[in-house]
Amino acid sequence: TLQYPIRHSVGAATVYMQPASEGTGVIAGGAMRAVLEVAGVRNVLSKCIGTRNPGNVVRATIAGL
């Protein structure tokens, strides 16, 4: 459901999200998965780079979307 790759940073947390083909599902971990599922994103590949602090990962994911 994403149209183009997204990279966004908050503090030391950087999140990278890219569109995936239909049927892939949400490939994400921890706090990022919860945010993407609530936002209604169905097919995405994602990665946390830098710190894995859940607060900053959530902020970066929301800001990136």
N, C-alpha and C positions, 0 to 999 in steps of 0.2 A: 504493500500500500504506500510505500515511500516512492517518490518520483525520481529522486537523485540521491547520491551519497551525501551524508552529513557528518561533519566533524565539529565538535564544540567542546570548549574547555570551561571549567569553573574551578578556580584554585589549581591544585595539582592534578585534578581528575580530568581526563580527556575521554570523550566517548566518540566512537565511530560507528555509524549505522549506514548500511547500504541496502537497497532493494534486493529482494530475492525472488526467484521464480515461484509461480503459483504452487501451493502445496508444501512449501518448505516449512512454514510455521515460524514461530519466534525463536530464533537462536540467540539467546541472551542469558546472562546469569544474574542471580540475586535481585538487587533493587531495580536494575534496568528492566528486567523481564516484567516485573509488576507494573511499572509505569507504562511500558509498551502495550501490555494486555489491557489495561484500563483505558488507554487512549484509542484502542480499537485497531492497532496495527496488527496485521495478520501474517505477513511474510517479510521477514527482515533478518539480516545477518548483522551482528553487532559485536563490539569489542570495547572493553575498558582499558585505557592506557594510562599509566601513572598510578596514582593512589586509588585504592578500591574503597575509600571511605563512602559508606552508603549515602550519607547526606549530600555530599558533593556530586556523586554519580547521579542521584535523582535530580538535583538542580541542573546539571549539565544536560541530562536527557530531555527534561521539560523545555529548557531553553533551546535546545537543538530542534525540537519538533515545532 
